[in-house]
Amino acid sequence: MGSGFPAESTVPETLAFLLGFFLLLVNAANLRAQDAAASPAPTEVSIGYLRAYEPQLALSILDVPPRDEGVAGATVAINDNNTTGKFLGQSFSLDVVEVKFEADVVATFKEMLARGDKFVLTDISAAQLLSIADLARENGVLLFNVGATDDVLREEECRPNVFHTAPTRSMLADGLAQYLVWKQWRKWVLLYGSHERDQLYADAIRRAATRFGATIVEERLYQDTGSARRTDTGVIQVQRQMPVFTQNLPEHDVVIVADESEVFGSYVPYRTWTPRPVAGTAGLIPSSWHPASEQWGGSQIQNRFSKATGRRMLSKDMQAWTAVRILGEAATRTQGNDPKKIEAFMKSDDFSIAAFKGQKVTFRTWNWQLRQPILLGDGRGVVSTSPQEGFLHQFSELDTLGVDRPETKCKLK
């Protein structure tokens, strides 16, 4: 009768099999440990993102900036960098820090320095950026301005450690002016707001008119009285007010609006006394990117961005994406995360980067502003891209946009 147990002759074979399997597992674990010890840890590239954020109002609820504007672009670029970085032993991460508008950012920036951030994207005001620029330089930190369009940051207050992927107001105005002149719309009316940002945009428009041979036949100031926005009575009032505000103007081809503060600009199209196209901060708007841009492979980045965020890519998203990709390219080319080597590469003739704008973009050596085309779009699509045909330059047609080398007031030290 059987005992219910395996035959004695099979017991040694079973034990031998189990012992062999155990030794195989031990050897495999040892091999993995040896491989891990032989493979160096990935080179860490930590990128800071210092942004000033508070919920903002807009004349149209459709124009309220998304909560993650800019940061979303940087995040997508981090993922793009890591896609190739994992094959090269590099790992990229993002350290996002928020402050309020016009807050003192020095203490916050010092905390970022203490965490070891050597590359920092900034989406803060010009004054805030200037308050940390020299401190960053003293600590070997490279700053990437992805938000401020102030020309002064590239001119009188330029810094050798501050790179700008955001276009200047003068670049935006020049991109618009070239198209209007190409269309033979040379007689402009300028409507501008009462806030400082509006005045700076208006200054850029005046400069562009002089530069490209247009004439501002009349200017009118719209004073912000603090009236309520998006109310029923407000809409009725605006419909009556805007025709009166634009009445009795000289003969003109186009109305240009300078209203960065979002007080009246969006109310101008279709409400002027004389029917004319509107451009500037309303109507036909110049920008570094457009949510509908799909030319030059743009659909690739739009699809990746939309999949990651659930929305289309805005200008500030592209500006942040470009800055992070520049760092990714520089880290790859220099095979490390040394700020000095990365800075040297970005400032060399070997540097360029593709940005889905029809040509590779580079930095201007006189103020470290990124050369880039300017897209002109309305609420539905891209109308045109500047520089326009016929606007020539001895070095790069992109240098017809904004302050050129002979004009610059920047003195890098």
C-alpha positions as CSV (number, residue, x, y, z in Angstrom):
1,M,0.0,0.0,0.0
2,G,1.2,3.5,-0.7
3,S,2.1,5.7,2.2
4,G,1.0,8.9,0.5
5,F,4.5,10.3,0.4
6,P,6.9,10.5,-2.5
7,A,9.2,7.6,-3.0
8,E,12.5,8.0,-1.2
9,S,14.5,8.1,-4.4
10,T,12.8,11.3,-5.5
11,V,13.5,13.3,-2.3
12,P,17.2,14.0,-3.1
13,E,16.2,15.1,-6.6
14,T,13.6,17.5,-5.3
15,L,16.0,19.0,-2.7
16,A,18.7,19.3,-5.4
17,F,16.2,21.2,-7.7
18,L,15.2,23.6,-5.0
19,L,18.8,24.2,-4.0
20,G,19.8,24.9,-7.6
21,F,16.8,27.3,-8.0
22,F,17.8,29.1,-4.8
23,L,21.4,29.5,-6.0
24,L,20.2,30.8,-9.3
25,L,18.1,33.5,-7.6
26,V,21.0,34.5,-5.4
27,N,23.4,34.7,-8.4
28,A,20.8,36.8,-10.4
29,A,20.5,39.2,-7.4
30,N,24.2,39.5,-7.2
31,L,24.5,40.2,-10.9
32,R,21.9,42.9,-10.6
33,A,23.7,44.5,-7.7
34,Q,26.9,44.4,-9.6
35,D,25.3,46.0,-12.6
36,A,23.8,48.7,-10.4
37,A,27.1,49.3,-8.8
38,A,28.9,49.5,-12.1
39,S,26.3,51.9,-13.6
40,P,26.7,55.5,-12.3
41,A,23.6,57.2,-10.8
42,P,21.8,59.5,-13.3
43,T,23.1,63.1,-13.5
44,E,20.4,65.2,-11.8
45,V,19.4,68.5,-13.5
46,S,17.1,70.3,-11.2
47,I,15.3,73.3,-12.7
48,G,13.6,75.9,-10.6
49,Y,10.4,77.8,-11.6
50,L,9.7,81.0,-9.7
51,R,6.4,82.5,-10.7
52,A,4.2,85.3,-9.4
53,Y,0.6,84.1,-9.4
54,E,-2.8,85.4,-8.3
55,P,-6.2,84.8,-9.9
56,Q,-6.7,87.4,-12.7
57,L,-9.7,89.1,-14.2
58,A,-10.2,89.4,-18.0
59,L,-12.8,91.2,-20.0
60,S,-13.8,87.8,-21.5
61,I,-14.1,84.8,-19.3
62,L,-12.5,82.9,-22.2
63,D,-9.3,84.9,-21.7
64,V,-8.8,84.1,-18.0
65,P,-5.3,82.5,-17.8
66,P,-5.3,78.8,-16.8
67,R,-4.0,78.0,-13.3
68,D,-1.0,76.2,-14.7
69,E,-0.1,78.6,-17.5
70,G,3.7,78.4,-18.1
71,V,4.3,75.7,-15.6
72,A,2.4,73.2,-17.9
73,G,4.8,74.0,-20.7
74,A,7.8,73.5,-18.5
75,T,6.4,70.2,-17.2
76,V,5.9,68.9,-20.8
77,A,9.5,69.9,-21.6
78,I,10.8,68.1,-18.5
79,N,9.1,64.9,-19.8
80,D,10.6,65.5,-23.3
81,N,14.1,65.9,-21.7
82,N,13.7,62.7,-19.7
83,T,12.6,60.7,-22.7
84,T,16.1,61.2,-24.2
85,G,17.9,61.7,-20.9
86,K,17.2,58.2,-19.6
87,F,19.4,56.9,-22.4
88,L,22.2,59.3,-21.6
89,G,22.2,59.0,-17.8
90,Q,20.4,62.3,-17.1
91,S,17.3,63.0,-15.0
92,F,15.5,66.3,-15.1
93,S,13.1,67.6,-12.4
94,L,11.1,70.8,-11.8
95,D,10.9,72.8,-8.6
96,V,7.9,75.2,-8.8
97,V,7.7,78.1,-6.3
98,E,4.9,80.7,-6.2
99,V,4.8,84.2,-4.8
100,K,2.2,87.0,-5.1
101,F,2.4,89.8,-7.6
102,E,4.9,92.4,-6.6
103,A,5.9,90.4,-3.5
104,D,9.5,90.5,-2.3
105,V,11.1,87.5,-4.0
106,V,14.6,87.7,-2.5
107,A,13.9,85.5,0.5
108,T,12.1,82.9,-1.6
109,F,14.9,82.9,-4.1
110,K,17.4,82.3,-1.4
111,E,15.5,79.2,-0.3
112,M,15.7,78.0,-3.9
113,L,19.5,78.6,-3.8
114,A,19.7,76.6,-0.5
115,R,18.0,73.6,-2.3
116,G,20.7,73.7,-4.9
117,D,18.7,75.1,-7.9
118,K,21.3,76.3,-10.4
119,F,18.9,76.9,-13.3
120,V,15.7,78.9,-12.6
121,L,12.9,79.9,-14.9
122,T,11.2,83.2,-13.9
123,D,7.7,84.3,-14.5
124,I,7.8,87.4,-12.4
125,S,7.7,91.2,-13.0
126,A,10.7,93.1,-14.2
127,A,11.3,94.7,-10.8
128,Q,11.1,91.3,-9.1
129,L,13.6,89.8,-11.6
130,L,16.0,92.6,-11.2
131,S,15.9,92.1,-7.4
132,I,17.4,88.7,-7.7
133,A,19.5,88.9,-11.0
134,D,22.8,89.9,-9.3
135,L,22.2,87.5,-6.4
136,A,21.8,84.7,-8.9
137,R,25.0,85.7,-10.7
138,E,27.0,85.8,-7.4
139,N,25.8,82.2,-6.8
140,G,26.5,80.9,-10.3
141,V,22.8,80.6,-11.2
142,L,21.4,81.0,-14.7
143,L,18.0,82.7,-15.0
144,F,15.5,82.2,-17.9
145,N,12.9,84.9,-18.2
146,V,9.8,83.2,-19.6
147,G,7.3,85.9,-18.7
148,A,8.4,89.5,-18.7
149,T,8.3,91.4,-22.0
150,D,9.9,94.6,-20.7
151,D,12.6,95.8,-23.1
152,V,14.5,97.3,-20.2
153,L,15.5,93.8,-19.0
154,R,17.4,93.4,-22.3
155,E,18.7,96.9,-22.6
156,E,19.6,99.3,-19.7
157,E,19.2,96.6,-17.1
158,C,20.5,93.6,-19.0
159,R,22.5,90.9,-17.2
160,P,25.0,88.3,-18.5
161,N,23.3,85.5,-16.6
162,V,19.7,86.2,-17.6
163,F,18.4,84.6,-20.8
164,H,15.1,85.6,-22.3
165,T,12.7,83.2,-24.1
166,A,9.8,85.6,-23.7
167,P,9.8,88.2,-26.6
168,T,10.0,91.9,-25.9
169,R,7.2,94.3,-26.5
170,S,9.3,95.8,-29.3
171,M,9.5,92.4,-31.0
172,L,5.8,92.0,-30.7
173,A,5.1,95.5,-32.0
174,D,7.6,95.1,-34.9
175,G,6.1,91.8,-35.9
176,L,2.6,93.4,-36.1
177,A,3.9,96.5,-37.8
178,Q,5.6,94.6,-40.6
179,Y,2.4,92.8,-41.4
180,L,0.3,96.0,-41.4
181,V,2.9,97.8,-43.6
182,W,3.0,94.7,-45.9
183,K,-0.8,95.0,-46.2
184,Q,-0.3,98.8,-47.0
185,W,-2.3,99.7,-43.9
186,R,0.1,102.6,-43.0
187,K,-2.3,105.0,-41.2
188,W,-2.9,104.0,-37.6
189,V,-5.0,105.2,-34.7
190,L,-3.6,104.3,-31.3
191,L,-5.9,103.7,-28.4
192,Y,-4.0,103.1,-25.1
193,G,-4.8,102.5,-21.5
194,S,-3.8,104.5,-18.4
195,H,-1.7,101.8,-16.7
196,E,2.1,101.6,-16.9
197,R,2.0,98.3,-18.9
198,D,-0.4,99.9,-21.4
199,Q,2.0,102.9,-21.8
200,L,5.0,100.7,-22.4
201,Y,3.1,98.7,-25.1
202,A,2.0,102.1,-26.7
203,D,5.7,103.2,-26.7
204,A,6.6,100.0,-28.6
205,I,3.9,100.7,-31.2
206,R,5.1,104.3,-31.7
207,R,8.7,103.0,-32.2
208,A,7.5,100.4,-34.7
209,A,5.5,103.0,-36.7
210,T,8.6,105.2,-37.0
211,R,10.9,102.2,-37.8
212,F,8.7,100.8,-40.6
213,G,7.2,104.0,-42.1
214,A,3.7,104.0,-40.7
215,T,1.9,107.0,-39.4
216,I,-0.1,107.3,-36.2
217,V,-2.7,109.8,-37.2
218,E,-4.2,110.2,-33.8
219,E,-3.8,108.8,-30.2
220,R,-6.5,108.5,-27.6
221,L,-6.2,107.6,-23.9
222,Y,-8.8,105.4,-22.3
223,Q,-8.8,106.2,-18.6
224,D,-9.5,103.3,-16.2
225,T,-12.3,104.4,-13.9
226,G,-12.6,101.1,-12.1
227,S,-16.1,100.2,-13.5
228,A,-17.4,96.7,-13.1
229,R,-16.6,94.2,-15.9
230,R,-18.8,91.6,-17.5
231,T,-22.0,93.0,-16.0
232,D,-25.2,93.4,-18.0
233,T,-25.2,97.2,-17.6
234,G,-21.5,97.3,-18.4
235,V,-22.0,95.6,-21.7
236,I,-24.8,98.0,-22.6
237,Q,-22.6,100.9,-21.5
238,V,-19.7,99.7,-23.6
239,Q,-21.8,99.3,-26.7
240,R,-22.7,103.0,-26.4
241,Q,-19.4,104.2,-25.2
242,M,-17.0,102.7,-27.8
243,P,-18.5,104.3,-30.9
244,V,-18.4,107.7,-29.1
245,F,-14.8,107.1,-28.0
246,T,-13.7,106.4,-31.6
247,Q,-15.8,109.1,-33.2
248,N,-14.4,111.9,-35.4
249,L,-11.0,110.3,-36.0
250,P,-8.9,111.2,-39.1
251,E,-8.9,108.9,-42.0
252,H,-7.1,105.7,-40.9
253,D,-6.6,102.1,-42.0
254,V,-6.4,100.2,-38.7
255,V,-7.1,100.8,-35.0
256,I,-4.3,99.6,-32.7
257,V,-5.1,98.9,-29.1
258,A,-2.5,99.0,-26.2
259,D,-4.4,97.5,-23.2
260,E,-2.3,94.9,-21.5
261,S,-4.2,95.6,-18.3
262,E,-7.5,94.2,-19.8
263,V,-9.6,97.3,-19.2
264,F,-11.2,98.1,-22.5
265,G,-9.3,96.5,-25.4
266,S,-11.5,93.5,-26.0
267,Y,-14.5,95.9,-26.4
268,V,-13.0,97.7,-29.4
269,P,-13.5,95.2,-32.2
270,Y,-16.8,95.6,-34.0
271,R,-17.7,98.7,-31.9
272,T,-15.7,101.5,-33.5
273,W,-17.5,104.4,-35.1
274,T,-15.9,103.7,-38.5
275,P,-15.6,100.1,-39.4
276,R,-11.9,99.2,-39.3
277,P,-9.7,96.2,-38.4
278,V,-8.3,96.2,-34.9
279,A,-4.9,95.0,-33.8
280,G,-2.5,95.0,-30.9
281,T,-3.7,93.6,-27.6
282,A,-7.1,92.9,-29.2
283,G,-8.2,91.8,-32.6
284,L,-5.0,90.7,-34.5
285,I,-2.6,89.9,-31.6
286,P,1.1,89.4,-32.0
287,S,2.6,86.7,-29.7
288,S,5.3,84.0,-29.5
289,W,2.8,81.2,-30.0
290,H,-0.8,80.5,-30.8
291,P,-3.1,77.7,-29.6
292,A,-4.0,76.9,-33.2
293,S,-0.5,76.9,-34.6
294,E,0.2,73.5,-36.3
295,Q,2.7,74.6,-39.0
296,W,6.4,73.4,-39.0
297,G,5.6,70.3,-37.0
298,G,3.6,72.3,-34.4
299,S,0.9,69.7,-34.3
300,Q,3.4,67.3,-32.6
301,I,4.0,69.6,-29.6
302,Q,0.3,70.6,-29.5
303,N,-0.8,67.0,-29.3
304,R,1.7,66.1,-26.6
305,F,0.7,69.2,-24.6
306,S,-3.0,68.6,-25.0
307,K,-2.6,65.0,-24.0
308,A,-0.7,66.0,-20.8
309,T,-2.9,69.0,-19.8
310,G,-6.3,68.8,-21.5
311,R,-5.9,72.2,-23.2
312,R,-4.1,73.9,-26.0
313,M,-0.6,75.5,-25.7
314,L,-0.4,79.2,-24.9
315,S,2.4,81.7,-25.5
316,K,3.8,81.4,-21.9
317,D,3.6,77.6,-22.1
318,M,5.8,77.7,-25.2
319,Q,8.2,80.2,-23.7
320,A,8.7,77.9,-20.6
321,W,8.9,74.8,-22.8
322,T,11.6,76.4,-24.9
323,A,13.7,77.4,-21.8
324,V,13.6,73.8,-20.4
325,R,14.4,72.3,-23.8
326,I,17.3,74.7,-24.2
327,L,18.7,73.4,-20.9
328,G,18.0,69.8,-21.9
329,E,19.9,70.3,-25.2
330,A,22.8,72.1,-23.4
331,A,23.0,69.3,-20.8
332,T,23.1,66.7,-23.5
333,R,25.7,68.5,-25.5
334,T,28.0,69.2,-22.5
335,Q,27.2,65.7,-20.9
336,G,26.6,67.1,-17.5
337,N,24.9,69.7,-15.3
338,D,27.8,72.1,-14.8
339,P,26.2,75.6,-15.1
340,K,29.5,77.1,-16.4
341,K,29.7,74.6,-19.2
342,I,26.0,74.9,-20.0
343,E,26.2,78.7,-20.1
344,A,29.3,78.5,-22.4
345,F,27.5,76.2,-24.8
346,M,24.3,78.4,-24.9
347,K,26.6,81.4,-25.7
348,S,28.5,79.6,-28.4
349,D,28.1,79.6,-32.1
350,D,27.2,75.9,-31.9
351,F,23.9,76.5,-30.1
352,S,20.5,76.5,-31.7
353,I,17.2,74.8,-31.0
354,A,14.1,73.8,-32.9
355,A,10.9,75.4,-31.6
356,F,8.3,74.5,-34.2
357,K,8.5,78.0,-35.8
358,G,9.9,77.2,-39.2
359,Q,13.6,77.8,-38.3
360,K,16.0,77.1,-35.5
361,V,16.2,79.9,-32.9
362,T,19.3,81.3,-31.3
363,F,20.3,83.9,-28.7
364,R,21.3,87.4,-29.5
365,T,24.8,87.8,-28.2
366,W,24.4,91.5,-27.3
367,N,21.6,90.9,-24.7
368,W,20.8,87.2,-24.6
369,Q,17.3,87.6,-26.1
370,L,16.1,84.6,-28.0
371,R,15.5,85.3,-31.7
372,Q,12.2,84.0,-32.7
373,P,9.4,84.6,-35.2
374,I,6.2,86.4,-34.1
375,L,2.9,84.8,-34.8
376,L,-0.1,87.1,-35.6
377,G,-3.4,85.5,-34.7
378,D,-7.0,86.2,-33.8
379,G,-9.3,84.1,-31.7
380,R,-9.5,81.3,-34.3
381,G,-6.2,80.9,-36.0
382,V,-2.8,82.1,-37.2
383,V,-3.2,84.9,-39.8
384,S,0.5,85.4,-40.5
385,T,4.0,85.0,-39.2
386,S,6.7,87.8,-39.0
387,P,9.3,88.7,-40.2
388,Q,7.4,89.4,-43.4
389,E,8.7,89.0,-46.9
390,G,10.9,91.9,-48.0
391,F,12.1,92.9,-44.6
392,L,15.8,92.1,-45.0
393,H,18.8,92.0,-42.6
394,Q,22.5,91.5,-43.2
395,F,22.7,88.7,-40.5
396,S,19.3,87.3,-39.7
397,E,15.8,88.5,-40.7
398,L,14.7,87.7,-37.2
399,D,16.8,90.7,-36.1
400,T,14.3,93.0,-37.9
401,L,12.1,92.2,-34.8
402,G,13.0,94.2,-31.7
403,V,16.2,96.0,-30.8
404,D,19.1,95.3,-33.2
405,R,22.8,95.3,-32.3
406,P,23.5,98.9,-33.5
407,E,20.6,100.2,-31.4
408,T,21.2,98.3,-28.2
409,K,21.8,100.0,-24.9
410,C,22.8,96.8,-23.2
411,K,26.4,96.7,-21.8
412,L,27.1,93.1,-20.6
413,K,29.8,92.8,-18.0
